[in-house]
Amino acid sequence: MKYTVITGASSGIGYETALAFAARGKNLIIVARRLDKLEELKLKIQEINPDLDVVILTSDLSVTDQAYTLYNDLKEYQMETWINNAGLGEGAFVADQKLEKVETMLRVNIESLTILSTLYVRDYADVEGTQLINVSSALGYVIAVGSVAYSASKYYVSAFTEGLAKELELKGAKLKAKILAPAITETEFANKSIDVKEFDYKSSMPKYHTAKQMAGFMVDLYDNNEVVGIVDPNYDFNLRGPIYPILEGL
Ligand SMILES: NC(=O)c1ccc[n+]([C@@H]2O[C@H](COP(=O)([O-])OP(=O)(O)OC[C@H]3O[C@@H](n4cnc5c(N)ncnc54)[C@H](OP(=O)(O)O)[C@@H]3O)[C@@H](O)[C@H]2O)c1
């Protein structure tokens, strides 16, 4: 049995991505902190397709030890695809940002993503048909004033994953590493980034995608051989090659 692992599957893009992969007949391993939301998702998936196996794992990825534990707990499964989607933002100017939240953000967005990517690459580089998809952001390619630390964390995700994709290509590995770079997407993300109860996307944002649309783009990226799937300033989704310059041969 093969599985698709999705971190941050309890809401937003991860939740909809789980439903989209379930619609494709993929068995799922869904990860987040909120068990009730994951159980609700599992029920929904089983309504779509009762034959699918859905494994729930709770993990707090702001504690990097838990990233190692998560991976070790999954060693017995055959993981065809690993999607590092869990993430959070801090929408504040640097001088005003909440440092505790920023520390948590860097551990989830950067440290746990790096640990999980590395462990997955070690085991699956030579396994046919495998993919590692890391969720960055359009702000991983343009610096957002007012969210500089978040933007920089996504620059890391993009640079790390584009570099990894190149290393895998040079080694002739079978595993593909890819980046999804969404722009504004209607999820719980804004509520948590700026600490509001219910951010009103409709009245506040001229353009945005729904989480379901973004999950559709995730599937498009999965189906394609390009490394980057990015939403452009016109809110069109583009599949393309790596964006950062690469230095080889050091
Ligand atoms: N929405 C946007 O506008 C937008 C734009 C560009 C990129 N993104 C990126 O898209 C990804 C998904 O975000 P979203 O928009 O879907 O936001 P969301 O609705 O807030 O979902 C975030 C997910 O990450 C999980 N998560 C957060 N902290 C975690 C932790 N400490 N340990 C484990 N899981 C944790 C959450 O689960 P629990 O709370 O249950 O743990 C939740 O499932 C993020 O990487 C985000 O940076 C979002």
The ligand as a Gaussian input file, in Angstrom:
#p B3LYP/6-31G(d) Opt

LIG

0 1
 N       -3.209000      31.142000       2.873000
 C       -2.330000      31.861000       2.191000
 O       -2.610000      33.006000       1.785000
 C       -0.983000      31.270000       1.877000
 C       -0.213000      31.891000       0.867000
 C        1.049000      31.367000       0.569000
 C        1.512000      30.240000       1.225000
 N        0.737000      29.664000       2.216000
 C        1.288000      28.500000       2.896000
 O        0.378000      27.422000       2.786000
 C        0.597000      26.489000       3.842000
 C       -0.744000      26.074000       4.420000
 O       -1.340000      27.184000       5.054000
 P       -2.904000      27.528000       4.970000
 O       -3.036000      28.775000       4.196000
 O       -3.662000      26.351000       4.579000
 O       -3.156000      27.947000       6.511000
 P       -3.982000      27.248000       7.684000
 O       -5.397000      27.063000       7.308000
 O       -3.669000      28.070000       8.889000
 O       -3.297000      25.812000       7.815000
 C       -2.035000      25.645000       8.417000
 C       -1.833000      24.185000       8.748000
 O       -0.542000      24.036000       9.370000
 C       -0.689000      23.330000      10.584000
 N        0.261000      23.772000      11.585000
 C        0.483000      25.022000      12.030000
 N        1.363000      25.014000      13.054000
 C        1.695000      23.705000      13.241000
 C        2.534000      23.038000      14.170000
 N        3.186000      23.696000      15.146000
 N        2.649000      21.699000      14.085000
 C        1.958000      20.998000      13.145000
 N        1.136000      21.581000      12.246000
 C        1.006000      22.917000      12.312000
 C       -2.121000      23.638000      11.058000
 O       -2.615000      22.566000      11.875000
 P       -2.836000      22.609000      13.465000
 O       -3.133000      24.026000      13.842000
 O       -3.987000      21.681000      13.680000
 O       -1.551000      22.089000      14.018000
 C       -2.883000      23.671000       9.739000
 O       -3.283000      22.396000       9.373000
 C        1.540000      27.191000       4.832000
 O        2.841000      26.670000       4.662000
 C        1.489000      28.641000       4.392000
 O        2.661000      29.340000       4.714000
 C       -0.486000      30.153000       2.539000

